[in-house]
């Protein structure tokens, strides 16, 4: 009797683990890195409003370069997607990315700066990671690699909305990523990733998880690079 109950329990636990959606498992794996992001001085500086302007300007300049890469990656993903998903990704590459650039441009005009710098090392590595996944990865990994840029920013935006001081010089940046409209886009990408994860093999699903995890780490590195005004070294 004991053996039967024990076996049933093992089966139940195994089934529960398998019942996890891709997004649930991916976020659980990446949670320690996300928690580290919230503690990073760049993010706490945004919350306090005391982040040095030169660090934020560096971030804006790098993010503008990154978004060009991100938009290209979205278009590649669109090519291999269903008609409905392709329309969504193409729209994201055009309208949503432009909205983020609009906020960047407003901040840079305020500081009297233009996008004139090249891509920093971390930015270059992150973009290469995205392009490699959308060109060489399985169809699920293509979306999984892009998902953290959406999801992490949404969570950071919502977190900052709760804890940031007001007035805050970075309020408009925070509001953009904490907006319901932005969350709608994020939830759509999460749903697409979960759908694709059900259609791929176990090894391909693991590839999706790895791509997601690596992108979350790059998100931490991106803010760290901005905080330290990262430069290329000989």
VENFENDA-V89051 format. One record per pair of residues at least 6 apart in sequence whose ideal C-beta (glycine too) atoms are under 6 Angstrom apart, sorted by sequence separation. I is the first residue (numbers start at 0). J is the second residue. If there is no record, write none. Layout:
BEGIN
I & J
I & J
END
This chain:
BEGIN
44 & 50
77 & 85
132 & 140
133 & 141
196 & 204
132 & 141
163 & 173
77 & 88
196 & 207
76 & 88
77 & 89
132 & 144
160 & 173
159 & 173
73 & 88
129 & 144
156 & 173
160 & 177
73 & 91
74 & 92
73 & 92
156 & 176
157 & 177
156 & 177
70 & 92
152 & 176
70 & 96
153 & 182
66 & 96
153 & 185
150 & 185
149 & 185
149 & 188
63 & 103
146 & 188
59 & 103
146 & 192
59 & 106
59 & 107
142 & 191
143 & 192
142 & 192
63 & 114
142 & 195
56 & 110
60 & 114
64 & 118
56 & 112
60 & 116
139 & 195
65 & 122
72 & 129
76 & 133
138 & 195
139 & 196
61 & 119
68 & 126
75 & 133
79 & 138
139 & 199
61 & 122
72 & 133
137 & 199
139 & 203
143 & 207
76 & 141
146 & 211
137 & 203
140 & 206
144 & 210
140 & 207
143 & 210
147 & 214
151 & 218
139 & 207
143 & 211
147 & 215
137 & 206
140 & 210
144 & 214
147 & 218
102 & 175
132 & 210
125 & 217
121 & 220
121 & 221
121 & 224
119 & 224
84 & 191
121 & 229
119 & 229
120 & 231
46 & 159
45 & 159
46 & 162
48 & 164
46 & 163
48 & 167
48 & 168
45 & 169
22 & 189
58 & 225
57 & 225
21 & 192
22 & 193
54 & 225
57 & 228
21 & 193
54 & 226
20 & 193
21 & 196
41 & 222
25 & 208
29 & 212
32 & 215
36 & 219
39 & 222
28 & 212
32 & 216
35 & 219
41 & 225
41 & 226
25 & 211
29 & 215
40 & 226
32 & 219
END
